Amino acid sequence: MFRRERSIPLRGSAAALCNNLSVLQLPVRNLTHFGVVHGPSAQLLSAAPEGVPLAQRQLQAKEGAGVSPPLITQVHWCVLPFRVLLVLTSHRGIQMYESDGSVMVYWHALDAGDASLVQAVFARGIAASGHFICVGMWSGRVLVFDIPAKGPNIVLSEELAGHQTPVTDIATEPAEGQDCVADVVTADDSGLLCVWRSGPKFKLLTRIPGFGVPCPSVQLWQGTIAAGYGNGQVRLYEASTGTLHVQIDAHARAICALDLAPEVGKLLSAAEDTFVHIWKLSRSPEGGYIEVEHRHGECVPDTQVCGARFCDPSGSSFAVTGYDLAEILRFSSILSPGQQRKGRPSWRTCYKQRRIQSPTAHRSSPLPTRSCCQHTVSHW
């Protein structure tokens, strides 16, 4: 169970963009940084645990060529092994700053030479993998930047060609020294997922075909891909093989954000139906099957949700942004993990024909259902 906490005011509302919220927790300083995109600027805020804003900064998109100010498409903190960089993407280029946004350390201009007259040029989708930062492009390419331990000597080391439509999101997880591990996944507007192994040369391991709807947000946890789609579904795949494990009819509208709390395997999904859901992911110790348990559902009335993130690795709090909403909504847990598990059904999934339906996916159905091996089970 979560309760509403004190909101953090914004100078302007969040733009209607998917994944329009980035969160960086600084436990040593007992602070949390929030980043939100609004038109040609990004708002950066630092807040204490009780939600009191302590500092605000606005970053503008670098002009480049053109007569109108470029619009920022995403802001994201990239946590590298040796430093933290703040990355902004826009219709003109890619900007990298020190974590507080005080100093720009790198600027990469977008080359519109390959774009047609009717094709928009932009960068979108940001993630860190080891000492690399990956950024998606309108052309379907993924730029891989090699980041030094300090200083501005950032190098574009590789361009990955796996998509034919614009990249929407990128997710990574530490490979922990294992060889042949799928640790990067990229998604695009067609719903295609590309799974990569990072390294001095990135290697494409597998492609997971789309099914006619875009995939705005994707996450990666312990070798499992969580992908959110424009039809409100969340699908869980095995990263190494692309095998579908679970299909969750989570929302009644397009999903706009996914996030994972890596310490506990909580998955957060937010969509245009005004709902934010929290799911618990785990693997069965017997057969290694993926188990999914619905933990919480939160409605943000009359709001087009456009961003949602956990505020800590344990998933005990999360934040939400919405279009035309001049504040960041904050929610925190009021129950211990043991209390949250008590009395709630665990939806264990089978390897074949797995389907889970959220209580809010279809408002006409009062009960969430799961179809497994041609048997339908209702839960309350």
C-alpha positions as a Markdown table, in Angstrom:
| # | Residue | x | y | z |
|---|---|---|---|---|
| 1 | Met | 0.0 | 0.0 | 0.0 |
| 2 | Phe | 1.2 | 3.5 | -0.9 |
| 3 | Arg | 0.1 | 6.9 | 0.2 |
| 4 | Arg | 0.3 | 10.3 | -1.3 |
| 5 | Glu | 3.2 | 12.5 | 0.0 |
| 6 | Arg | 4.0 | 16.1 | -0.4 |
| 7 | Ser | 4.2 | 17.1 | -4.1 |
| 8 | Ile | 7.2 | 18.9 | -5.6 |
| 9 | Pro | 6.2 | 22.1 | -7.5 |
| 10 | Leu | 7.4 | 22.7 | -11.1 |
| 11 | Arg | 7.9 | 26.0 | -12.8 |
| 12 | Gly | 6.0 | 24.6 | -15.8 |
| 13 | Ser | 4.1 | 21.4 | -16.6 |
| 14 | Ala | 5.7 | 18.2 | -18.1 |
| 15 | Ala | 5.6 | 17.8 | -21.8 |
| 16 | Ala | 3.4 | 15.0 | -23.2 |
| 17 | Leu | 6.3 | 12.7 | -23.8 |
| 18 | Cys | 6.8 | 9.1 | -22.8 |
| 19 | Asn | 9.3 | 8.4 | -20.1 |
| 20 | Asn | 9.2 | 12.1 | -19.1 |
| 21 | Leu | 10.8 | 11.8 | -15.7 |
| 22 | Ser | 14.3 | 10.9 | -14.5 |
| 23 | Val | 15.2 | 10.3 | -10.9 |
| 24 | Leu | 18.7 | 10.1 | -9.3 |
| 25 | Gln | 18.9 | 9.3 | -5.6 |
| 26 | Leu | 21.9 | 10.5 | -3.6 |
| 27 | Pro | 21.8 | 8.6 | -0.3 |
| 28 | Val | 25.0 | 10.1 | 1.0 |
| 29 | Arg | 23.5 | 13.6 | 0.8 |
| 30 | Asn | 20.0 | 12.4 | 1.6 |
| 31 | Leu | 18.7 | 14.1 | -1.6 |
| 32 | Thr | 16.8 | 13.0 | -4.7 |
| 33 | His | 17.2 | 14.7 | -8.1 |
| 34 | Phe | 14.3 | 14.9 | -10.5 |
| 35 | Gly | 14.5 | 15.8 | -14.2 |
| 36 | Val | 11.4 | 16.8 | -16.3 |
| 37 | Val | 11.2 | 18.0 | -19.9 |
| 38 | His | 9.1 | 21.0 | -20.8 |
| 39 | Gly | 9.4 | 22.2 | -24.4 |
| 40 | Pro | 12.9 | 23.6 | -25.2 |
| 41 | Ser | 14.1 | 23.3 | -21.5 |
| 42 | Ala | 14.7 | 20.6 | -18.9 |
| 43 | Gln | 13.8 | 21.3 | -15.2 |
| 44 | Leu | 16.2 | 19.8 | -12.7 |
| 45 | Leu | 15.1 | 19.8 | -9.0 |
| 46 | Ser | 16.7 | 18.6 | -5.8 |
| 47 | Ala | 14.4 | 17.6 | -3.0 |
| 48 | Ala | 14.8 | 16.4 | 0.6 |
| 49 | Pro | 13.0 | 13.2 | 1.7 |
| 50 | Glu | 10.0 | 15.1 | 2.9 |
| 51 | Gly | 9.5 | 16.6 | -0.6 |
| 52 | Val | 10.8 | 20.1 | 0.2 |
| 53 | Pro | 12.5 | 21.5 | -3.0 |
| 54 | Leu | 16.0 | 22.7 | -2.2 |
| 55 | Ala | 17.3 | 23.8 | -5.6 |
| 56 | Gln | 16.1 | 24.2 | -9.2 |
| 57 | Arg | 17.9 | 24.6 | -12.4 |
| 58 | Gln | 16.8 | 24.9 | -16.0 |
| 59 | Leu | 18.8 | 23.6 | -19.0 |
| 60 | Gln | 18.2 | 24.8 | -22.5 |
| 61 | Ala | 18.7 | 22.7 | -25.6 |
| 62 | Lys | 21.7 | 23.8 | -27.6 |
| 63 | Glu | 20.6 | 25.8 | -30.6 |
| 64 | Gly | 22.6 | 24.3 | -33.4 |
| 65 | Ala | 21.4 | 25.2 | -36.9 |
| 66 | Gly | 17.8 | 26.4 | -37.3 |
| 67 | Val | 15.6 | 29.4 | -36.7 |
| 68 | Ser | 13.4 | 27.9 | -33.9 |
| 69 | Pro | 14.5 | 26.7 | -30.5 |
| 70 | Pro | 14.9 | 22.9 | -30.5 |
| 71 | Leu | 12.6 | 20.8 | -28.4 |
| 72 | Ile | 14.1 | 18.4 | -25.8 |
| 73 | Thr | 12.9 | 14.9 | -26.1 |
| 74 | Gln | 14.3 | 13.3 | -23.0 |
| 75 | Val | 16.4 | 13.9 | -19.9 |
| 76 | His | 18.2 | 11.1 | -18.1 |
| 77 | Trp | 20.9 | 10.5 | -15.5 |
| 78 | Cys | 23.4 | 7.9 | -16.6 |
| 79 | Val | 25.1 | 6.2 | -13.7 |
| 80 | Leu | 28.6 | 4.9 | -14.8 |
| 81 | Pro | 31.0 | 3.0 | -12.7 |
| 82 | Phe | 33.2 | 6.1 | -12.1 |
| 83 | Arg | 30.9 | 9.1 | -12.7 |
| 84 | Val | 27.4 | 10.2 | -13.2 |
| 85 | Leu | 26.4 | 12.2 | -16.3 |
| 86 | Leu | 23.2 | 14.0 | -17.2 |
| 87 | Val | 22.2 | 13.5 | -20.8 |
| 88 | Leu | 19.7 | 15.6 | -22.8 |
| 89 | Thr | 18.4 | 14.6 | -26.2 |
| 90 | Ser | 16.6 | 17.0 | -28.6 |
| 91 | His | 15.8 | 17.6 | -32.3 |
| 92 | Arg | 19.3 | 19.1 | -32.8 |
| 93 | Gly | 21.7 | 17.0 | -30.8 |
| 94 | Ile | 22.8 | 15.2 | -27.7 |
| 95 | Gln | 24.1 | 17.1 | -24.6 |
| 96 | Met | 26.0 | 15.6 | -21.7 |
| 97 | Tyr | 26.5 | 17.5 | -18.4 |
| 98 | Glu | 28.0 | 16.8 | -15.1 |
| 99 | Ser | 25.4 | 15.3 | -12.8 |
| 100 | Asp | 24.2 | 18.6 | -11.4 |
| 101 | Gly | 23.8 | 20.2 | -14.8 |
| 102 | Ser | 26.4 | 22.9 | -14.1 |
| 103 | Val | 29.0 | 22.1 | -16.8 |
| 104 | Met | 28.4 | 20.7 | -20.3 |
| 105 | Val | 31.1 | 18.2 | -21.1 |
| 106 | Tyr | 30.0 | 17.0 | -24.6 |
| 107 | Trp | 27.8 | 18.1 | -27.5 |
| 108 | His | 26.9 | 15.9 | -30.4 |
| 109 | Ala | 25.0 | 17.5 | -33.3 |
| 110 | Leu | 22.6 | 15.4 | -35.3 |
| 111 | Asp | 23.2 | 14.8 | -39.0 |
| 112 | Ala | 20.0 | 15.3 | -40.9 |
| 113 | Gly | 21.6 | 14.3 | -44.2 |
| 114 | Asp | 19.9 | 10.9 | -44.3 |
| 115 | Ala | 16.4 | 12.2 | -43.3 |
| 116 | Ser | 13.7 | 12.9 | -45.9 |
| 117 | Leu | 11.9 | 16.2 | -46.1 |
| 118 | Val | 8.9 | 14.9 | -44.1 |
| 119 | Gln | 10.9 | 12.9 | -41.5 |
| 120 | Ala | 11.5 | 14.4 | -38.1 |
| 121 | Val | 15.1 | 14.4 | -36.8 |
| 122 | Phe | 15.6 | 13.7 | -33.1 |
| 123 | Ala | 17.4 | 11.6 | -30.5 |
| 124 | Arg | 15.5 | 9.6 | -27.9 |
| 125 | Gly | 16.2 | 6.7 | -25.6 |
| 126 | Ile | 19.2 | 6.9 | -23.2 |
| 127 | Ala | 20.9 | 4.3 | -21.1 |
| 128 | Ala | 24.4 | 3.6 | -19.6 |
| 129 | Ser | 26.1 | 0.2 | -19.9 |
| 130 | Gly | 29.5 | -0.1 | -18.3 |
| 131 | His | 31.6 | 2.8 | -19.4 |
| 132 | Phe | 29.3 | 3.4 | -22.5 |
| 133 | Ile | 26.3 | 5.6 | -23.0 |
| 134 | Cys | 23.8 | 4.5 | -25.6 |
| 135 | Val | 21.4 | 6.9 | -27.3 |
| 136 | Gly | 18.7 | 6.1 | -29.8 |
| 137 | Met | 18.0 | 8.0 | -33.1 |
| 138 | Trp | 15.1 | 8.8 | -35.4 |
| 139 | Ser | 16.8 | 6.7 | -38.1 |
| 140 | Gly | 16.7 | 3.5 | -35.9 |
| 141 | Arg | 20.5 | 3.6 | -35.2 |
| 142 | Val | 21.8 | 3.6 | -31.7 |
| 143 | Leu | 24.9 | 5.7 | -31.0 |
| 144 | Val | 27.4 | 4.3 | -28.5 |
| 145 | Phe | 29.6 | 6.8 | -26.7 |
| 146 | Asp | 32.8 | 5.7 | -24.8 |
| 147 | Ile | 33.0 | 7.8 | -21.6 |
| 148 | Pro | 36.3 | 8.4 | -19.9 |
| 149 | Ala | 36.7 | 8.3 | -16.1 |
| 150 | Lys | 36.9 | 12.1 | -16.1 |
| 151 | Gly | 37.0 | 15.0 | -18.5 |
| 152 | Pro | 35.3 | 15.8 | -21.8 |
| 153 | Asn | 37.2 | 13.4 | -24.1 |
| 154 | Ile | 34.0 | 11.5 | -25.0 |
| 155 | Val | 34.2 | 9.4 | -28.2 |
| 156 | Leu | 31.5 | 8.1 | -30.5 |
| 157 | Ser | 32.8 | 4.5 | -30.7 |
| 158 | Glu | 30.1 | 2.7 | -32.6 |
| 159 | Glu | 26.7 | 2.9 | -34.3 |
| 160 | Leu | 24.4 | 0.0 | -33.9 |
| 161 | Ala | 22.1 | -0.9 | -36.9 |
| 162 | Gly | 19.2 | -3.1 | -35.7 |
| 163 | His | 16.1 | -1.0 | -36.2 |
| 164 | Gln | 14.3 | 0.4 | -39.3 |
| 165 | Thr | 12.0 | 2.8 | -37.3 |
| 166 | Pro | 12.8 | 5.4 | -34.6 |
| 167 | Val | 14.2 | 4.1 | -31.4 |
| 168 | Thr | 11.8 | 4.7 | -28.4 |
| 169 | Asp | 13.7 | 3.5 | -25.4 |
| 170 | Ile | 16.9 | 1.6 | -24.2 |
| 171 | Ala | 17.4 | -0.5 | -21.1 |
| 172 | Thr | 20.5 | -2.1 | -19.6 |
| 173 | Glu | 21.7 | -4.1 | -16.6 |
| 174 | Pro | 25.1 | -5.0 | -15.3 |
| 175 | Ala | 26.6 | -8.1 | -17.0 |
| 176 | Glu | 28.6 | -8.8 | -13.8 |
| 177 | Gly | 31.5 | -10.3 | -15.7 |
| 178 | Gln | 29.6 | -13.0 | -17.4 |
| 179 | Asp | 30.3 | -13.8 | -21.1 |
| 180 | Cys | 27.6 | -14.0 | -23.7 |
| 181 | Val | 25.1 | -12.2 | -21.4 |
| 182 | Ala | 22.3 | -10.1 | -22.9 |
| 183 | Asp | 22.7 | -6.8 | -21.1 |
| 184 | Val | 21.2 | -4.2 | -23.5 |
| 185 | Val | 17.8 | -4.1 | -25.1 |
| 186 | Thr | 16.5 | -1.4 | -27.5 |
| 187 | Ala | 12.9 | -0.8 | -28.6 |
| 188 | Asp | 11.3 | 1.1 | -31.5 |
| 189 | Asp | 8.1 | 2.5 | -32.9 |
| 190 | Ser | 7.2 | -0.8 | -34.6 |
| 191 | Gly | 7.4 | -2.8 | -31.4 |
| 192 | Leu | 10.6 | -4.5 | -32.4 |
| 193 | Leu | 13.1 | -5.3 | -29.6 |
| 194 | Cys | 16.8 | -5.8 | -30.3 |
| 195 | Val | 18.9 | -7.6 | -27.6 |
| 196 | Trp | 22.6 | -6.9 | -27.5 |
| 197 | Arg | 25.7 | -7.9 | -25.6 |
| 198 | Ser | 27.8 | -4.9 | -24.7 |
| 199 | Gly | 31.6 | -4.7 | -25.0 |
| 200 | Pro | 34.3 | -3.0 | -27.0 |
| 201 | Lys | 32.1 | -4.1 | -29.9 |
| 202 | Phe | 28.4 | -4.6 | -29.3 |
| 203 | Lys | 26.9 | -7.8 | -30.6 |
| 204 | Leu | 23.3 | -8.3 | -31.7 |
| 205 | Leu | 22.0 | -11.5 | -30.0 |
| 206 | Thr | 18.4 | -11.7 | -31.0 |
| 207 | Arg | 15.4 | -9.7 | -32.4 |
| 208 | Ile | 12.0 | -10.0 | -30.8 |
| 209 | Pro | 9.4 | -9.1 | -33.5 |
| 210 | Gly | 6.7 | -6.5 | -32.8 |
| 211 | Phe | 3.0 | -7.0 | -33.5 |
| 212 | Gly | 1.9 | -3.7 | -35.0 |
| 213 | Val | 2.0 | -1.4 | -31.9 |
| 214 | Pro | 4.9 | 0.7 | -30.7 |
| 215 | Cys | 6.9 | -0.1 | -27.6 |
| 216 | Pro | 7.4 | 3.2 | -25.7 |
| 217 | Ser | 9.3 | 1.8 | -22.7 |
| 218 | Val | 11.4 | -1.2 | -21.9 |
| 219 | Gln | 13.3 | -2.5 | -18.8 |
| 220 | Leu | 15.8 | -5.3 | -18.1 |
| 221 | Trp | 16.1 | -7.3 | -14.9 |
| 222 | Gln | 18.0 | -10.5 | -14.2 |
| 223 | Gly | 17.8 | -11.6 | -17.8 |
| 224 | Thr | 14.1 | -10.8 | -18.2 |
| 225 | Ile | 12.9 | -8.1 | -20.6 |
| 226 | Ala | 9.8 | -6.1 | -19.5 |
| 227 | Ala | 8.3 | -4.3 | -22.5 |
| 228 | Gly | 5.4 | -1.9 | -22.4 |
| 229 | Tyr | 3.3 | -1.4 | -25.5 |
| 230 | Gly | 0.8 | 1.1 | -27.0 |
| 231 | Asn | -2.1 | -1.3 | -26.5 |
| 232 | Gly | -1.6 | -1.3 | -22.7 |
| 233 | Gln | 0.1 | -4.7 | -22.6 |
| 234 | Val | 3.3 | -5.5 | -20.6 |
| 235 | Arg | 5.2 | -8.5 | -22.0 |
| 236 | Leu | 8.0 | -10.4 | -20.2 |
| 237 | Tyr | 10.6 | -12.1 | -22.4 |
| 238 | Glu | 13.7 | -14.1 | -21.8 |
| 239 | Ala | 16.4 | -11.8 | -22.9 |
| 240 | Ser | 18.8 | -14.5 | -24.2 |
| 241 | Thr | 16.3 | -16.3 | -26.4 |
| 242 | Gly | 13.4 | -13.9 | -27.0 |
| 243 | Thr | 10.9 | -16.4 | -25.6 |
| 244 | Leu | 7.7 | -14.9 | -24.3 |
| 245 | His | 7.1 | -15.8 | -20.7 |
| 246 | Val | 4.2 | -13.6 | -19.6 |
| 247 | Gln | 1.6 | -11.3 | -21.2 |
| 248 | Ile | -0.1 | -8.8 | -18.8 |
| 249 | Asp | -3.1 | -6.9 | -19.9 |
| 250 | Ala | -2.1 | -4.1 | -17.6 |
| 251 | His | -3.8 | -1.0 | -18.8 |
| 252 | Ala | -6.7 | 0.2 | -20.9 |
| 253 | Arg | -4.6 | 2.8 | -22.8 |
| 254 | Ala | -1.0 | 3.1 | -24.1 |
| 255 | Ile | 1.8 | 2.6 | -21.6 |
| 256 | Cys | 4.0 | 5.7 | -21.3 |
| 257 | Ala | 6.6 | 4.5 | -18.7 |
| 258 | Leu | 8.1 | 1.4 | -17.1 |
| 259 | Asp | 10.6 | 1.3 | -14.2 |
| 260 | Leu | 12.2 | -1.4 | -12.1 |
| 261 | Ala | 13.4 | -1.5 | -8.5 |
| 262 | Pro | 16.3 | -3.9 | -9.0 |
| 263 | Glu | 16.8 | -4.9 | -5.4 |
| 264 | Val | 13.4 | -6.5 | -5.1 |
| 265 | Gly | 12.2 | -7.0 | -8.6 |
| 266 | Lys | 9.3 | -4.6 | -8.5 |
| 267 | Leu | 8.0 | -3.4 | -11.9 |
| 268 | Leu | 6.2 | -0.1 | -12.2 |
| 269 | Ser | 3.9 | 0.6 | -15.2 |
| 270 | Ala | 2.2 | 3.9 | -16.0 |
| 271 | Ala | -0.2 | 4.6 | -18.8 |
| 272 | Glu | -2.6 | 7.1 | -20.4 |
| 273 | Asp | -5.5 | 5.5 | -18.6 |
| 274 | Thr | -4.4 | 7.5 | -15.5 |
| 275 | Phe | -3.3 | 4.4 | -13.6 |
| 276 | Val | 0.1 | 3.4 | -12.2 |
| 277 | His | 0.5 | -0.2 | -11.3 |
| 278 | Ile | 3.2 | -2.0 | -9.3 |
| 279 | Trp | 4.0 | -5.7 | -10.0 |
| 280 | Lys | 6.3 | -8.1 | -8.2 |
| 281 | Leu | 8.5 | -10.2 | -10.5 |
| 282 | Ser | 10.3 | -13.4 | -9.4 |
| 283 | Arg | 11.5 | -16.7 | -10.7 |
| 284 | Ser | 10.1 | -20.0 | -9.5 |
| 285 | Pro | 12.8 | -21.9 | -7.6 |
| 286 | Glu | 11.4 | -25.2 | -9.0 |
| 287 | Gly | 11.3 | -24.6 | -12.8 |
| 288 | Gly | 12.6 | -21.1 | -13.2 |
| 289 | Tyr | 9.2 | -19.8 | -14.4 |
| 290 | Ile | 8.4 | -16.1 | -14.1 |
| 291 | Glu | 6.0 | -15.3 | -11.4 |
| 292 | Val | 4.0 | -12.0 | -11.3 |
| 293 | Glu | 2.1 | -10.6 | -8.4 |
| 294 | His | 0.0 | -7.4 | -8.6 |
| 295 | Arg | 1.0 | -5.3 | -5.5 |
| 296 | His | -0.6 | -1.9 | -6.0 |
| 297 | Gly | -2.7 | 0.3 | -8.2 |
| 298 | Glu | -2.8 | 4.1 | -8.1 |
| 299 | Cys | -5.2 | 6.4 | -10.0 |
| 300 | Val | -4.1 | 9.9 | -10.9 |
| 301 | Pro | -7.5 | 11.4 | -11.8 |
| 302 | Asp | -8.0 | 13.6 | -14.9 |
| 303 | Thr | -4.3 | 13.5 | -15.7 |
| 304 | Gln | -2.5 | 12.3 | -18.8 |
| 305 | Val | 0.4 | 10.5 | -17.1 |
| 306 | Cys | 3.7 | 10.8 | -19.0 |
| 307 | Gly | 6.4 | 9.8 | -16.6 |
| 308 | Ala | 6.8 | 7.5 | -13.5 |
| 309 | Arg | 9.9 | 6.3 | -11.7 |
| 310 | Phe | 10.8 | 4.6 | -8.4 |
| 311 | Cys | 12.7 | 6.9 | -6.1 |
| 312 | Asp | 14.9 | 4.2 | -4.5 |
| 313 | Pro | 16.3 | 0.8 | -5.5 |
| 314 | Ser | 13.9 | -1.0 | -3.0 |
| 315 | Gly | 10.8 | 0.4 | -4.7 |
| 316 | Ser | 9.4 | 1.9 | -1.4 |
| 317 | Ser | 8.5 | 5.2 | -3.1 |
| 318 | Phe | 7.7 | 6.4 | -6.6 |
| 319 | Ala | 7.0 | 9.7 | -8.4 |
| 320 | Val | 4.6 | 10.6 | -11.3 |
| 321 | Thr | 4.5 | 13.4 | -13.8 |
| 322 | Gly | 1.5 | 14.4 | -16.0 |
| 323 | Tyr | 0.8 | 16.6 | -18.9 |
| 324 | Asp | -0.4 | 20.1 | -17.8 |
| 325 | Leu | 0.4 | 19.1 | -14.2 |
| 326 | Ala | 2.7 | 21.7 | -12.6 |
| 327 | Glu | 4.0 | 19.3 | -9.9 |
| 328 | Ile | 5.7 | 16.0 | -9.4 |
| 329 | Leu | 3.4 | 13.6 | -7.4 |
| 330 | Arg | 5.1 | 11.5 | -4.8 |
| 331 | Phe | 3.9 | 8.2 | -3.2 |
| 332 | Ser | 5.6 | 6.2 | -0.4 |
| 333 | Ser | 4.9 | 2.8 | 1.1 |
| 334 | Ile | 3.1 | 2.6 | 4.4 |
| 335 | Leu | 3.6 | -1.2 | 4.8 |
| 336 | Ser | 6.6 | -3.4 | 5.3 |
| 337 | Pro | 7.4 | -5.9 | 2.5 |
| 338 | Gly | 6.0 | -8.7 | 4.6 |
| 339 | Gln | 2.8 | -6.9 | 5.2 |
| 340 | Gln | 2.5 | -6.1 | 1.4 |
| 341 | Arg | 2.8 | -9.8 | 0.6 |
| 342 | Lys | 0.2 | -10.9 | 3.2 |
| 343 | Gly | -3.1 | -12.0 | 1.8 |
| 344 | Arg | -2.3 | -11.2 | -1.8 |
| 345 | Pro | -2.4 | -13.9 | -4.5 |
| 346 | Ser | 0.7 | -14.8 | -6.4 |
| 347 | Trp | 0.0 | -15.3 | -10.1 |
| 348 | Arg | 2.3 | -18.0 | -11.1 |
| 349 | Thr | 2.7 | -18.3 | -14.8 |
| 350 | Cys | 2.9 | -21.3 | -17.0 |
| 351 | Tyr | 5.4 | -21.6 | -19.9 |
| 352 | Lys | 2.6 | -21.8 | -22.5 |
| 353 | Gln | -0.3 | -19.5 | -23.2 |
| 354 | Arg | 0.4 | -17.2 | -20.3 |
| 355 | Arg | -1.9 | -14.1 | -19.9 |
| 356 | Ile | -2.6 | -11.9 | -16.9 |
| 357 | Gln | -5.3 | -9.2 | -16.9 |
| 358 | Ser | -5.1 | -6.1 | -14.7 |
| 359 | Pro | -8.2 | -5.0 | -12.8 |
| 360 | Thr | -8.2 | -1.7 | -14.8 |
| 361 | Ala | -7.3 | -3.1 | -18.2 |
| 362 | His | -11.0 | -3.5 | -19.1 |
| 363 | Arg | -13.3 | -1.6 | -16.9 |
| 364 | Ser | -16.3 | -3.8 | -17.8 |
| 365 | Ser | -14.6 | -6.8 | -16.2 |
| 366 | Pro | -14.7 | -6.6 | -12.3 |
| 367 | Leu | -12.1 | -9.4 | -11.8 |
| 368 | Pro | -8.5 | -9.8 | -13.1 |
| 369 | Thr | -8.1 | -13.1 | -14.9 |
| 370 | Arg | -5.3 | -15.3 | -16.0 |
| 371 | Ser | -5.6 | -17.8 | -18.9 |
| 372 | Cys | -3.0 | -20.6 | -18.5 |
| 373 | Cys | -3.1 | -23.8 | -20.6 |
| 374 | Gln | -6.7 | -23.1 | -21.5 |
| 375 | His | -7.8 | -22.7 | -17.9 |
| 376 | Thr | -9.0 | -19.3 | -16.7 |
| 377 | Val | -8.5 | -18.4 | -13.0 |
| 378 | Ser | -10.1 | -15.3 | -11.4 |
| 379 | His | -8.5 | -13.5 | -8.5 |
| 380 | Trp | -9.8 | -10.9 | -6.0 |
